[in-house]
Amino acid sequence: MDVLLIGARVIHIGSAMLWFGGAILFAFFLDPTAKALGAAGQPFMQHLMERRKVGIFFPVVAGLTILSGAVLYWRDSGGLQAAWIASPTGLAFTIGGLAAITAFVGGMVLIGPSAADQQAVAREMAGGDGVPTSAQRERLERADRRLTLASRIDLPLLILAALAMAVARYL
């Protein structure tokens, strides 16, 4: 029994399910609902970010997915043997891994700063009359556009990663 292999696979698959499932949940349910609620959706999203720590949870599970995937990739490739990497299985794992890494970087570059900007505006509004100024409204709209872009980029990349990983061993 290879405890390292089992542990890495459990961490990889478990954290990937949380990352991918959360991306689906946010893209198709939470974000559209918050947008439909307008100003009333802001406290809900703020609660998710500040109280439920979603902004910490997703980078952690994404990082665990990538790190455990790197351990599995290293092990399966025999220490990055070119022949394995160039094989159909190796190429599928490489494509899936690169898609996940790209989604992670995109999330860190687009999602994190955008969510932080939204939280900052919400705190500013809470200290005032609760109505956004034109500058605050523009910051919120810019952050929303970046979050929409991130979802349009990251979700297909995560789907590609999941599909590549699912079929790689059978190629």
KAJOZI-V488771 format. One record per helix or strand of 2 or more residues. SS is the DSSP state (H for helix, E for strand). FROM is the first residue (numbers start at 0). LEN is the number of residues. If there is no record, write none. Layout:
# KAJOZI-V488771
[[SS/FROM/LEN] [SS/FROM/LEN]]
This chain:
# KAJOZI-V488771
[[H/2/35] [H/38/12] [H/53/23] [H/81/5] [H/87/40] [H/133/37]]
